[in-house]
């Protein structure tokens, strides 16, 4: 989450429900939080801004990452360069395609889509489709619909283009973002409706046909600390996984490095809506800048892994580092 957007409406999600407590066991849903290990060392993306989220194409051994467009760029069809504040408000994002080792394999620009809290990647034959938010709210820069667009290296695509089909499963919702469970062919949609943060789960085939009868809809309440930001969601098996936290503050702030940071993973059972574990993420405590950014499932080698990203500050850019947890 970019600085300045922490009060944008994504703080809504993170209010504890009655009686919800952290779980003393080491499991969050199906994953053991003692197994944390580095998956990708700090890696630059196509733009210099911080990563917002990432998703895997396990079929082709690739990783995709979203970030807001950096300041000072003039893209196709624009009469002048724009600063980073204008890009965030407009919902302009850059998507980078990486190899599993972090080599840049391509990019595209997505104008007017959103902020990129979560998204999904669907490899289909020779094409790869990206599921993300669309039709960014000009007041917040966050999406209001779900879209599915093909990845095209070097393209500049507008959310308003006639080729972009918008899915509106919960009309009137804001702060919309999707994630995919390809194994069970499901779509997870995070959304705010009438001031309440919810997660809805749909069958992918029904969703693509415009049938929006959710298999499950649950409140997104999890126990959190003050000012903890929502940093992404993922769906696997019976659980929605929620990432929350902030970057390190100064030593006299609320989140100093010596505290180990306030990054947490929570699991919510989609069958009951009840929290099933909330755990402090202790991997990579010595990063100079450690903001949690994105959560996704990978199935490399057939074994599922719950993966989280950190934005890592370098001298003139932000890099993406990935860490994984296994069952």
C-alpha positions as CSV (number, residue, x, y, z in Angstrom):
1,X,0.0,0.0,0.0
2,X,1.4,3.3,-1.0
3,X,2.1,6.0,1.6
4,X,-0.8,8.4,1.8
5,X,-3.4,5.8,1.0
6,X,-3.5,4.2,4.4
7,X,-6.7,5.9,5.3
8,X,-8.3,5.4,1.9
9,X,-11.0,3.0,3.0
10,X,-8.9,-0.1,3.3
11,X,-8.7,0.4,7.1
12,X,-12.4,-0.6,7.1
13,X,-11.6,-4.3,6.8
14,X,-9.6,-4.7,9.8
15,X,-11.9,-4.5,12.8
16,X,-12.0,-7.6,15.1
17,X,-15.2,-9.6,15.2
18,X,-16.7,-10.4,18.6
19,X,-14.6,-13.0,20.4
20,X,-12.0,-13.4,17.7
21,X,-8.6,-14.1,19.1
22,X,-5.1,-15.0,17.8
23,X,-4.4,-18.7,17.5
24,X,-1.5,-20.0,19.7
25,X,-1.0,-22.9,17.3
26,X,1.6,-22.5,14.5
27,X,-1.0,-22.9,11.7
28,X,-2.8,-20.3,9.7
29,X,-5.4,-22.3,7.9
30,X,-3.4,-25.1,6.3
31,X,0.0,-23.5,6.4
32,X,2.7,-23.8,9.1
33,X,4.0,-20.4,10.0
34,X,7.3,-21.9,11.2
35,X,8.4,-22.8,7.7
36,X,9.1,-19.4,6.3
37,X,11.9,-19.3,3.7
38,X,13.0,-16.9,0.9
39,X,11.6,-17.6,-2.5
40,X,12.8,-14.6,-4.4
41,X,15.6,-12.3,-3.3
42,X,14.9,-8.5,-3.6
43,X,14.3,-8.0,-7.3
44,X,13.7,-4.8,-9.3
45,X,10.4,-4.4,-11.2
46,X,10.0,-2.5,-14.5
47,X,9.1,0.8,-12.7
48,X,10.9,2.2,-9.6
49,X,7.8,2.4,-7.4
50,X,7.0,-0.2,-4.7
51,X,5.2,-3.4,-5.5
52,X,1.6,-3.7,-4.5
53,X,1.0,-7.4,-5.1
54,X,2.1,-10.4,-7.1
55,X,0.7,-13.6,-8.6
56,X,2.1,-16.8,-10.0
57,X,1.9,-18.6,-13.4
58,X,3.1,-22.0,-12.2
59,X,2.5,-23.5,-15.6
60,X,5.3,-21.4,-17.1
61,X,7.4,-20.8,-14.0
62,X,6.7,-17.1,-13.9
63,X,5.8,-14.3,-11.4
64,X,3.8,-11.2,-12.2
65,X,3.9,-8.1,-10.0
66,X,1.7,-4.9,-10.0
67,X,2.9,-1.5,-8.9
68,X,1.7,2.1,-9.4
69,X,3.3,3.9,-12.3
70,X,6.4,5.9,-11.4
71,X,6.5,9.7,-11.6
72,X,7.7,11.5,-14.7
73,X,6.6,9.1,-17.4
74,X,4.7,10.1,-20.5
75,X,2.9,7.1,-21.9
76,X,1.2,6.6,-25.3
77,X,-1.6,9.0,-25.9
78,X,-0.6,11.4,-23.1
79,X,0.4,15.0,-23.8
80,X,2.8,15.3,-20.9
81,X,4.5,13.4,-18.1
82,X,2.5,12.8,-14.9
83,X,3.6,12.7,-11.3
84,X,3.1,9.8,-9.0
85,X,0.2,11.4,-7.1
86,X,-1.7,11.7,-10.4
87,X,-0.9,8.1,-11.3
88,X,-2.2,6.8,-7.9
89,X,-5.4,8.8,-8.1
90,X,-6.1,7.7,-11.7
91,X,-5.4,4.0,-10.9
92,X,-2.5,3.7,-13.3
93,X,-0.4,0.6,-12.8
94,X,2.6,-1.2,-14.3
95,X,2.6,-5.0,-14.6
96,X,6.0,-6.8,-14.7
97,X,6.4,-10.4,-15.8
98,X,9.4,-12.1,-14.2
99,X,11.1,-15.5,-14.4
100,X,11.2,-17.6,-11.3
101,X,14.8,-16.3,-10.7
102,X,13.7,-12.6,-11.0
103,X,14.7,-11.8,-14.6
104,X,12.3,-9.3,-16.3
105,X,10.5,-10.9,-19.2
106,X,8.0,-8.2,-20.1
107,X,5.7,-5.5,-18.9
108,X,2.5,-3.6,-19.7
109,X,0.8,-0.5,-18.5
110,X,-2.8,-0.5,-17.2
111,X,-4.3,2.9,-17.0
112,X,-7.4,3.6,-14.9
113,X,-7.6,0.1,-13.4
114,X,-6.9,0.5,-9.7
115,X,-4.3,0.1,-7.0
116,X,-3.4,-3.6,-7.3
117,X,-4.0,-4.9,-3.7
118,X,-4.5,-8.5,-5.1
119,X,-4.9,-10.0,-8.6
120,X,-4.7,-13.4,-10.4
121,X,-2.9,-15.0,-13.4
122,X,-4.6,-17.5,-15.6
123,X,-2.4,-19.3,-18.2
124,X,-4.6,-20.6,-21.1
125,X,-2.8,-22.2,-24.0
126,X,-0.6,-19.6,-25.7
127,X,-2.2,-16.7,-23.8
128,X,-2.0,-15.5,-20.2
129,X,-4.9,-13.7,-18.7
130,X,-4.6,-11.2,-15.9
131,X,-7.6,-10.9,-13.5
132,X,-7.5,-7.5,-11.7
133,X,-9.7,-4.6,-10.6
134,X,-11.0,-2.1,-13.1
135,X,-12.8,1.2,-13.5
136,X,-10.8,3.0,-10.8
137,X,-12.6,5.4,-8.5
138,X,-11.2,8.9,-9.2
139,X,-11.4,9.8,-5.6
140,X,-9.4,6.9,-4.2
141,X,-7.6,5.2,-7.2
142,X,-9.0,1.8,-6.2
143,X,-11.1,-0.4,-8.5
144,X,-14.8,-0.9,-8.6
145,X,-15.1,-3.9,-11.0
146,X,-13.2,-7.0,-11.9
147,X,-11.7,-7.5,-15.4
148,X,-9.9,-10.2,-17.2
149,X,-7.4,-9.0,-19.9
150,X,-4.6,-10.8,-21.9
151,X,-1.1,-10.0,-21.1
152,X,0.6,-8.2,-24.0
153,X,4.2,-7.2,-23.6
154,X,4.7,-3.4,-24.1
155,X,1.0,-2.6,-24.4
156,X,-0.6,0.5,-22.8
157,X,-4.2,-0.5,-22.0
158,X,-7.0,1.7,-20.7
159,X,-9.7,0.4,-18.4
160,X,-12.2,2.3,-20.5
161,X,-11.1,0.6,-23.8
162,X,-13.9,-1.2,-25.6
163,X,-12.0,-4.5,-25.5
164,X,-12.0,-4.6,-21.7
165,X,-15.0,-6.4,-20.2
166,X,-16.0,-5.4,-16.7
167,X,-17.6,-7.8,-14.3
168,X,-19.7,-6.2,-11.5
169,X,-20.6,-9.0,-9.1
170,X,-21.7,-6.7,-6.3
171,X,-23.0,-3.5,-7.9
172,X,-22.1,-0.4,-5.9
173,X,-19.1,-2.0,-4.2
174,X,-15.8,-0.1,-3.9
175,X,-12.2,-1.1,-3.1
176,X,-12.7,-4.2,-5.3
177,X,-9.9,-6.6,-6.0
178,X,-9.8,-10.3,-7.1
179,X,-7.7,-13.4,-6.5
180,X,-7.8,-16.8,-8.2
181,X,-7.9,-20.4,-7.0
182,X,-7.1,-22.2,-10.2
183,X,-7.0,-25.6,-8.7
184,X,-10.7,-25.5,-7.7
185,X,-11.6,-22.9,-10.5
186,X,-12.8,-20.2,-8.1
187,X,-12.7,-16.5,-8.0
188,X,-12.2,-14.6,-4.7
189,X,-13.5,-11.0,-4.7
190,X,-12.6,-8.6,-1.9
191,X,-15.0,-5.6,-1.7
192,X,-16.5,-3.0,0.5
193,X,-20.2,-2.7,0.5
194,X,-22.0,-0.1,2.6
195,X,-18.9,0.3,4.8
196,X,-18.4,-3.4,5.4
197,X,-15.4,-5.3,4.0
198,X,-16.4,-8.7,2.7
199,X,-15.0,-11.6,0.7
200,X,-17.1,-13.4,-1.9
201,X,-16.3,-16.7,-3.6
202,X,-17.6,-17.6,-7.1
203,X,-17.2,-20.5,-9.5
204,X,-14.9,-19.2,-12.3
205,X,-17.2,-20.5,-15.1
206,X,-20.3,-18.9,-13.6
207,X,-18.4,-15.7,-13.1
208,X,-17.3,-15.5,-16.7
209,X,-20.8,-16.1,-17.8
210,X,-22.1,-13.2,-15.6
211,X,-23.8,-15.4,-13.0
212,X,-22.9,-13.8,-9.7
213,X,-24.5,-16.1,-7.2
214,X,-21.6,-16.4,-4.6
215,X,-20.9,-19.8,-3.2
216,X,-19.8,-18.0,0.0
217,X,-19.8,-14.4,1.3
218,X,-18.1,-13.7,4.6
219,X,-17.2,-10.6,6.6
220,X,-13.5,-9.8,6.5
221,X,-13.1,-9.0,10.2
222,X,-9.9,-10.2,11.7
223,X,-8.2,-9.2,14.9
224,X,-5.6,-6.4,14.1
225,X,-3.6,-3.7,15.8
226,X,-4.2,0.0,15.4
227,X,-3.5,1.3,11.9
228,X,-2.6,-2.1,10.4
229,X,-3.2,-2.0,6.7
230,X,-4.9,-4.6,4.5
231,X,-2.2,-5.7,2.1
232,X,-3.8,-8.5,0.1
233,X,-5.8,-11.8,0.1
234,X,-5.6,-15.3,-1.3
235,X,-7.9,-18.3,-1.5
236,X,-6.9,-21.9,-1.1
237,X,-9.0,-24.9,0.1
238,X,-11.4,-23.8,2.9
239,X,-9.6,-20.6,3.8
240,X,-9.2,-17.0,2.7
241,X,-5.8,-15.8,3.8
242,X,-5.4,-12.1,4.7
243,X,-2.1,-10.2,4.9
244,X,-1.9,-7.1,7.1
245,X,0.8,-4.8,8.3
246,X,2.9,-1.6,7.8
247,X,6.5,-0.7,6.9
248,X,9.0,-0.2,9.7
249,X,8.7,3.1,11.4
250,X,11.5,5.0,13.1
251,X,12.8,3.7,16.4
252,X,10.4,5.9,18.3
253,X,7.4,5.1,16.1
254,X,4.7,2.4,16.5
255,X,6.4,-0.2,14.3
256,X,10.2,-0.1,14.8
257,X,12.5,-2.7,13.5
258,X,13.3,-4.0,17.0
259,X,9.7,-5.0,17.4
260,X,10.0,-7.4,14.5
261,X,7.4,-5.5,12.6
262,X,3.6,-5.9,12.6
263,X,3.1,-8.1,9.5
264,X,0.5,-10.8,10.1
265,X,-1.2,-13.5,8.2
266,X,-4.8,-14.4,9.2
267,X,-7.0,-17.3,7.9
268,X,-10.8,-17.2,7.7
269,X,-12.8,-20.3,7.1
270,X,-15.1,-19.6,4.1
271,X,-17.6,-22.2,5.4
272,X,-18.2,-20.4,8.7
273,X,-16.7,-17.0,8.4
274,X,-14.7,-17.6,11.6
275,X,-11.0,-16.8,12.0
276,X,-8.7,-19.8,12.1
277,X,-5.3,-18.5,13.1
278,X,-3.6,-15.1,13.0
279,X,0.2,-15.2,13.1
280,X,3.1,-12.8,13.3
281,X,5.4,-13.1,10.2
282,X,8.9,-13.2,11.5
283,X,10.9,-13.9,8.2
284,X,13.4,-11.3,7.0
285,X,13.3,-9.1,10.1
286,X,16.6,-7.3,9.1
287,X,15.4,-5.8,5.9
288,X,16.1,-2.1,5.9
289,X,12.6,-1.4,4.7
290,X,10.0,-4.1,5.1
291,X,6.5,-3.3,4.0
292,X,4.2,-6.3,3.4
293,X,2.8,-6.2,-0.2
294,X,0.8,-9.0,-1.5
295,X,-0.1,-12.7,-0.7
296,X,-0.6,-15.5,-3.2
297,X,-0.6,-19.3,-3.5
298,X,2.1,-21.2,-5.6
299,X,2.1,-24.9,-6.5
300,X,5.6,-25.3,-7.8
301,X,6.5,-29.0,-7.7
302,X,2.9,-29.9,-6.8
303,X,3.2,-28.7,-3.2
304,X,1.2,-25.7,-2.3
305,X,2.9,-22.7,-0.7
306,X,1.5,-19.6,0.8
307,X,3.7,-16.7,-0.3
308,X,4.0,-13.1,0.8
309,X,5.8,-10.2,-0.6
310,X,7.8,-7.4,0.9
311,X,8.6,-4.0,-0.6
312,X,12.3,-3.4,-0.1
313,X,13.7,0.1,-0.3
314,X,16.9,0.6,-2.4
315,X,18.6,3.9,-3.0
316,X,16.4,5.1,-5.9
317,X,13.7,2.4,-6.2
318,X,11.7,-0.3,-4.4
319,X,12.3,-4.0,-5.0
320,X,10.1,-7.1,-4.5
321,X,11.2,-9.9,-2.2
322,X,9.1,-13.1,-1.8
323,X,8.9,-15.6,1.1
324,X,6.9,-18.8,1.3
325,X,5.2,-21.0,3.9
326,X,4.4,-24.7,3.4
327,X,1.7,-27.0,4.9
